[in-house]
Structures are given as C-alpha cells and as structure tokens.
Amino acid sequence: MPIPDLPVLEHDEDSMLSRKFGREVANYLSGSPLNRLSFLRTEHAFLQSAFSHPSAAFLLMNNLGPLTKDDPTHLAFATNADVVPLTGASPFAKTEADLISDYDSRETHPVILFLGLDDKHRLPSHDAAAGAEPFSYRTYKGIPYFAVDVTARGVNAEAANALIAAMKAKGFTFQDSSPRHMALHAGQAAMYGQARALLDWNARNPFCAQCGQPTLSVHAGTKRVCPPTDKASGTVQPRLPCATRGTVSNLSFPRTDPTVIMAVVSADGTKILLGRQKRWPKDWYSTLAGFQEPGESIEEAVRREVWEESGVTVGRVVLHSSQPWPFPASLMIGAVAQALPGDGETIFLGNDAELESAKWFPLAEVEEALVKGVSNLGEKAPEGHVDGALRLPPQTAIANRLITAVVEGWGSAPKI
C-alpha cells in the first residue's frame, strides 16, 4: 500500500519565528481541512440546520473503520437521506438542557459528531454537495461534515446494518481501523482521526466514572453528562446521587494521553539511539517513546523514559513537533534529545523489559535506511533493502520525522 503524503501548511510563511526556530512541522493525522467551530456545538439550531442541509456530508464509521471509495486513499461520504433512517430527522432539535431533562435510559441513539465546516473549499466535492447551495449560518459558510457511528448495537442494529449494506451496494468499503493500513490522504486522515478518537471515547465511556450510572452524549459528541433524572419508568424520577452534580461542571471530557517520543543523539552528534520490541519485524528499529506521567514536564518525561528503557542519560531536550495519534487517544509529543558524554551513553536494558534491543546507529547508516528501509509495520521490506540492514517506520509516523530531522541536521544550527 502506498505511503501517504504529509500535510502542507497553508500558513508556512516566512516569519521571525520561522527564521529563528525553523519551519513548523506538520505530521500525518494533523492538518484537518475543516473549521471545527467548537463554540457552536451548544447551539442546537446551528447543529440541526447543518445536519439537515442538502450539502451536509456524513463520514460513516463501522467498528471505528472509515467508509472509503474503492480507492482507500479517499473517504466516502453519505448524504442526509442515507443516515436519517438510523439517526432520525432531527437529532439536534433539542437544546442540551432539554436533552438532559428528557433523558430516558431506555432509549439508545447512535453518536453523531459535528466535525466542522469546510469553509475554505479545501475538500473535493462530494455527491451530497453536487448542485446544492453552500450551508450558511450567521457569517459562517461552507459544507458541514459529520461523523456517525454505524456499528450495529442494540435496538439500532437493524437500521445500522441496513445503512452499511446500502453503502456497500454503492461500491463503498469500510476500511480496517488499524494504523498499519492507513492510506488516506493527509487532510482526510486528520478528519478520520478526529472522528475515530471521539467515537471511540464515547463507546468506551457509557457510564459515569463517579456513580456508575449511564451517561448521555452531548455537545455534538464531544462531552458526556450524568443526568439527574430518568424517564425510564414513564415519569420523571430522580437518579441515584452523583458527586459530579452540584459541582462546577457535571461534564466528562474526551481523554487525551500525552506521550513523549524522542530521537536521542549521541554527545558528539554522530549517532542516533534506536530501539526495538520483540514483536516487531526483523531489523526494524524506531525511536523510544512512553507516556508522560502526572506532575511531570515533557522534558522530564523524555529523560525518564530514555533512562528507564535504554539506560542512557539525557541532558538537553528540545521539542520538535507533535502528532495526534487516535489509537486510541494519544498526543505524540516529539522531541530531539542529546545524551550526556561518557557513561551517559552506556546502554543498559535491565531497568524496563519493554525493549528487546537498543543500539547507537551512525547517522550515515540511518540515512541509508531512510532511503531503502522504510515501510509500514505490517508490510515486507521495500525493494532494494538488503537483509540485515536497518528498517525504519514510514513518514506517517512521527518517529520517522524525528529521525529524518536529526539526519538532516535539525538542531545543529543556532536555532536550538
């Protein structure tokens, strides 16, 4: 499968900051073409109007796999008429306050996310928008995009399966949700990443973390609330007490897990530290990474993770770029770090059993691997790769971008 291109930043103009620190780096799964208009997610009139508009486009997700055309590099979109049998015609007719006061735990509804508005015409035209006037609300104009979870569950299973079958009859396909098979064009990959992260979070959090009672998805799929009453008995009845009620905010927000990932350079700047896990293909190495812990700065997390996994002691840490990684909810925070000289470069794997191997690789060897040894994790080595030579992740992974940055001399100039 071809490795997708990376996002292109529209605002990558010459500036004081770019001259001092270098151009901004945009990684795969970032660079959404949509304006999220997050401040309008509480306005039910806006959401309902956008949902019902003839140009509205709906990204369908089945078990977190996106609907695509026969070409897996492009998303396919359903129309309002396609989704209404599953979602109903007016899912956003009520205010959030009314949704909460009318809560009935017997009812189940598919999660509908408002992804944003294509107000700069960055996306190619889709079937729903053909011949339709652009959506307009106040001063905002463009094509509205939503995501709908069509995974067959409970009482909605029949309608969901009918919609899935209808999409397949049009020649569309639901792709695998694994990042190993991701081939979407950069901007559409960012849209998928947004939808995947939020739908997965909604599916993983149907119950209140405080009291264990069912929660309700609100705010166009970006928050969940624990309602104080329930109409399941036919009349409005108070639910069990919950610590979230009566506090500053009775809302649950999507989880994002900060994860540091770092290219570690030797003290003399001639080598890069890479590690491998036992389950990876032969000769495959990558940068070190790990979750940032509470009460820990990014720089401290980099130093701790490098030492725990490899025994190497890191001094200076410089942030490079970041990458949303919705598998399920990470934000990869990329850094370039430098080992301390002498004993600081000594590799010791006895602290943490995560790595099978860690090595210092000369930059020349890494540079050659970037040309001859790059492929997706589940694929064979590319043509021209020699057995036993170093293999590396593709450019869709921030690890590749960090390795490339070091090889190209990032950080060697005064901009650090």
C-alpha positions in Angstrom: 0.0 0.0 0.0 1.4 3.4 -0.9 2.7 5.6 2.0 0.5 8.8 2.1 1.9 12.3 1.7 2.2 14.6 4.7 0.1 17.7 5.3 1.0 21.0 3.7 0.7 24.0 6.0 -1.0 27.0 4.3 0.4 29.5 6.8 4.0 28.3 6.4 5.1 31.9 5.6 8.5 33.4 6.3 8.4 34.9 9.8 10.6 35.9 12.7 9.8 32.6 14.5 10.5 30.5 11.4 13.8 32.2 10.8 14.8 31.6 14.5 13.4 28.1 15.1 12.8 26.7 11.6 9.7 25.9 9.7 6.7 24.4 11.5 6.4 20.6 11.0 3.0 19.1 10.3 2.7 15.4 10.9 0.3 12.9 9.5 -3.2 12.8 11.1 -2.9 16.6 11.7 -3.8 19.3 9.2 -7.6 19.0 9.1 -9.2 21.0 6.3 -12.2 21.7 8.5 -13.0 24.7 10.8 -14.3 22.9 13.9 -16.4 25.9 15.1 -16.3 24.3 18.6 -18.0 27.3 20.1 -21.2 26.5 18.2 -21.5 22.9 19.5 -24.0 24.1 22.1 -26.2 25.8 19.6 -28.8 23.2 18.6 -30.3 25.5 15.9 -26.9 25.6 14.2 -26.3 21.9 14.5 -29.8 20.9 13.3 -29.7 23.3 10.4 -26.2 22.0 9.4 -27.4 18.4 9.8 -30.4 18.9 7.6 -28.7 20.9 4.9 -28.6 19.3 1.4 -24.9 19.7 1.2 -24.1 18.0 4.5 -21.7 15.1 4.3 -21.6 12.2 6.7 -18.5 10.1 7.4 -19.8 6.6 8.5 -17.7 4.6 10.9 -18.2 0.9 11.4 -16.2 -0.5 14.4 -14.1 2.6 14.0 -13.3 1.7 10.4 -14.0 4.6 7.9 -16.1 4.4 4.8 -14.0 4.9 1.7 -14.3 4.8 -2.0 -12.9 1.9 -3.9 -9.6 3.8 -3.7 -8.7 3.6 0.1 -6.9 6.9 -0.1 -10.2 8.9 -0.2 -13.1 8.9 2.3 -16.6 8.4 1.0 -19.5 10.4 2.5 -23.2 9.6 2.9 -26.0 12.0 2.5 -28.6 13.2 5.0 -31.2 11.0 3.3 -28.8 8.0 3.8 -28.4 8.5 7.5 -31.9 9.6 8.6 -33.3 6.1 8.9 -30.7 5.5 11.6 -30.3 8.9 13.2 -33.8 10.3 12.8 -34.5 13.5 11.0 -34.0 15.9 14.0 -31.2 14.6 16.3 -30.3 18.2 17.3 -33.8 19.6 17.6 -33.5 19.8 21.4 -31.2 22.1 23.5 -28.7 20.3 25.7 -30.7 21.3 28.7 -33.8 19.7 27.2 -31.8 16.6 26.3 -30.7 16.2 29.9 -34.2 16.9 31.4 -35.8 14.5 28.9 -33.3 11.7 29.5 -34.7 8.2 29.2 -32.3 5.4 29.7 -34.4 3.0 27.7 -33.5 5.0 24.5 -30.3 4.5 22.6 -29.1 6.7 19.8 -26.1 6.5 17.5 -23.4 9.1 18.4 -23.3 11.9 15.8 -20.2 14.1 15.8 -20.0 17.5 14.2 -16.6 17.5 12.7 -16.6 21.0 11.2 -17.2 23.2 8.2 -15.2 23.2 5.0 -15.3 27.0 4.7 -12.2 27.3 2.6 -13.2 24.7 -0.1 -10.2 22.5 0.7 -12.0 19.2 0.1 -13.1 17.8 -3.2 -16.8 18.0 -4.0 -18.9 15.0 -2.8 -22.2 13.6 -4.1 -24.3 15.3 -1.4 -23.0 18.8 -2.2 -23.4 18.5 -6.0 -25.7 21.3 -7.1 -26.5 22.4 -3.5 -26.0 25.9 -2.2 -23.4 26.0 0.5 -24.7 26.0 4.1 -24.8 29.4 5.7 -25.3 30.3 9.4 -24.6 33.8 10.5 -21.3 34.7 8.9 -20.2 31.1 8.5 -20.5 29.4 5.1 -19.3 26.1 3.8 -20.0 22.4 3.6 -20.9 20.8 7.0 -19.2 17.5 7.9 -20.5 15.0 10.5 -19.4 11.5 11.6 -21.9 8.8 12.6 -21.2 5.6 14.4 -22.9 2.9 12.4 -21.6 0.0 14.4 -24.6 -2.4 14.8 -25.5 -2.3 18.5 -28.7 -3.0 20.5 -32.0 -1.6 19.1 -30.2 0.3 16.4 -28.6 -2.8 14.9 -31.2 -3.4 12.2 -31.1 0.2 10.9 -27.3 0.3 11.1 -26.9 -2.9 9.2 -29.3 -1.6 6.5 -27.2 1.6 6.1 -24.0 -0.5 6.0 -25.5 -2.7 3.2 -26.7 0.4 1.3 -23.2 1.9 1.3 -21.6 -1.3 0.2 -24.2 -1.5 -2.6 -22.9 1.8 -3.9 -19.4 0.4 -4.2 -18.0 1.8 -1.0 -15.9 -0.1 1.6 -15.4 0.1 5.3 -11.6 0.0 5.9 -9.7 -1.6 8.7 -9.3 0.7 11.7 -5.6 -0.2 12.3 -3.0 2.5 11.7 -0.9 -0.1 9.8 -3.3 0.0 6.9 -3.8 3.8 6.8 -3.6 5.2 3.3 -5.8 8.2 3.5 -4.7 11.5 2.0 -3.4 13.8 4.7 -6.3 16.1 5.2 -8.9 13.3 5.2 -6.7 11.3 7.6 -7.0 14.2 10.0 -10.8 14.1 9.7 -10.8 10.4 10.3 -8.5 10.8 13.3 -10.9 13.3 14.9 -13.9 11.0 14.3 -12.1 7.9 15.5 -10.9 9.4 18.7 -14.2 10.9 19.7 -16.4 7.9 18.7 -14.0 5.5 20.5 -14.1 7.7 23.6 -17.9 7.8 23.6 -18.1 4.0 23.2 -15.6 3.4 26.0 -17.4 5.7 28.5 -21.1 4.8 28.6 -21.1 5.0 32.4 -20.3 7.8 34.9 -16.9 7.3 36.5 -18.3 8.7 39.8 -21.6 6.8 40.3 -21.6 4.1 37.6 -24.9 5.2 36.0 -25.3 5.6 32.3 -24.2 8.9 30.8 -25.5 10.9 27.8 -23.5 12.2 24.9 -23.9 16.0 24.4 -22.1 18.9 22.8 -22.2 17.3 19.3 -20.4 14.2 20.6 -17.6 15.9 22.4 -18.8 15.7 26.0 -20.8 13.3 28.2 -23.1 14.2 31.1 -24.6 12.3 34.0 -28.3 13.3 34.0 -30.0 13.9 37.4 -33.3 12.3 36.3 -34.6 9.5 34.2 -38.0 8.9 32.4 -37.4 5.2 32.0 -40.3 4.4 34.4 -42.7 6.5 32.4 -42.4 9.5 34.7 -39.5 11.7 35.6 -37.7 10.1 38.5 -34.5 11.2 40.3 -31.5 9.1 39.7 -29.1 8.0 42.4 -26.9 10.7 43.9 -23.7 11.5 41.9 -20.7 13.5 43.1 -20.5 15.3 39.7 -23.8 17.1 40.3 -23.8 20.4 42.0 -20.1 20.9 41.3 -18.5 23.4 38.9 -19.0 21.1 35.9 -21.1 18.0 35.5 -19.3 17.0 32.3 -16.9 14.3 31.2 -14.4 15.4 28.5 -12.6 13.3 25.9 -9.4 11.7 27.1 -6.1 12.6 25.5 -2.9 10.8 26.7 0.3 12.8 26.3 3.1 10.6 25.1 6.7 11.6 24.6 8.6 10.3 21.6 12.2 11.2 21.1 15.2 10.9 18.8 18.2 10.7 21.1 21.5 11.9 19.6 24.9 10.9 20.9 27.0 13.5 22.8 29.2 14.1 19.7 26.1 14.3 17.4 27.3 11.4 15.1 24.9 8.6 16.2 21.2 8.2 17.0 19.7 5.8 19.6 17.0 3.5 18.3 15.3 0.6 20.0 13.1 -2.4 19.0 10.4 -4.5 20.6 10.4 -8.3 20.2 7.1 -8.3 18.3 8.5 -6.1 15.5 9.7 -7.4 12.2 13.4 -8.4 11.8 15.8 -5.4 11.7 13.0 -2.9 12.5 14.0 -0.1 14.9 12.4 3.1 15.9 12.7 6.0 18.4 12.0 5.5 22.1 8.6 6.6 23.5 6.4 6.5 26.6 3.5 8.0 28.4 4.1 11.3 30.3 3.1 11.0 33.9 1.1 13.4 36.1 3.2 16.1 37.7 6.0 15.7 35.1 7.2 18.1 32.5 7.7 17.0 28.9 11.4 17.3 29.2 11.4 15.3 32.4 9.3 12.6 30.8 11.8 12.3 27.9 14.7 11.9 30.3 12.9 9.4 32.5 11.6 7.2 29.6 15.0 7.1 27.8 16.8 6.1 31.0 14.2 3.5 32.0 14.1 1.9 28.6 17.7 2.1 27.5 19.8 3.2 30.5 21.0 6.2 28.5 21.2 9.5 30.4 19.8 12.5 28.5 20.8 16.2 29.1 19.3 18.8 26.8 15.8 18.2 25.4 14.2 20.3 22.6 10.6 20.0 21.3 10.3 19.3 17.6 6.6 18.7 16.7 3.5 16.8 17.7 1.2 14.3 16.2 -2.4 13.3 17.2 -2.5 9.5 17.4 -6.1 8.3 17.9 -5.3 4.7 18.6 -7.0 5.2 20.9 -6.2 8.7 22.4 -2.6 9.7 22.4 -0.9 13.0 21.6 2.6 12.2 20.5 5.0 15.0 21.6 8.1 14.7 19.6 11.5 15.8 20.9 15.1 15.7 20.0 17.4 15.0 23.0 21.1 14.6 23.5 22.9 12.1 25.6 25.5 13.1 28.2 29.0 12.1 27.3 30.9 9.2 28.7 28.8 6.9 30.9 25.7 8.8 29.8 25.8 6.9 26.5 26.0 3.4 28.1 23.1 1.2 27.1 21.5 -0.9 29.8 18.2 -2.8 29.3 17.8 -4.1 32.8 15.5 -1.4 34.1 12.5 -1.9 31.9 11.8 -5.1 29.8 10.0 -3.2 27.1 12.8 -3.2 24.6 14.5 -6.3 23.1 17.4 -4.3 21.8 18.7 -0.7 21.8 21.6 0.5 19.7 23.6 3.5 18.7 23.4 3.8 14.9 25.8 6.0 12.8 23.9 8.8 11.0 25.1 7.5 7.6 23.5 4.1 8.3 20.3 5.7 9.3 20.3 8.0 6.3 20.6 5.0 4.0 17.7 3.2 5.9 15.5 6.2 5.2 16.0 5.6 1.5 16.0 1.8 1.4 14.4 0.5 4.6 11.1 2.4 5.1 7.8 0.6 5.1 4.6 0.2 7.1 4.9 -2.1 10.1 2.9 -5.0 8.7 4.5 -4.9 5.2 7.6 -6.5 3.7 10.8 -4.6 3.4 10.9 -2.4 0.3 12.6 -3.2 -2.9 16.4 -2.5 -2.6 16.5 -3.4 1.1 19.3 -5.8 2.0 18.6 -8.5 4.6 20.1 -7.5 7.9 20.1 -3.8 7.1 18.2 -1.3 9.3 14.5 -0.9 8.8 12.5 2.2 9.9 8.9 3.4 10.2 7.2 5.3 7.4 6.8 9.1 7.2 3.3 8.8 8.5 4.8 8.1 11.9 6.3 11.0 13.9 9.3 8.7 14.7 10.3 8.8 11.0 10.1 12.6 11.0 12.2 12.9 14.2 14.8 10.5 12.7 14.8 12.5 9.4 15.2 15.8 11.3 18.3 14.5 13.0 19.8 13.1 9.8 19.1 16.4 8.0 20.9 18.4 10.8 17.9 19.7 12.7 19.2 21.3 15.9 22.8 21.6 14.8 22.3 25.3 13.9 21.9 28.1 16.4 18.1 27.8 16.2 18.3 25.4 19.2 
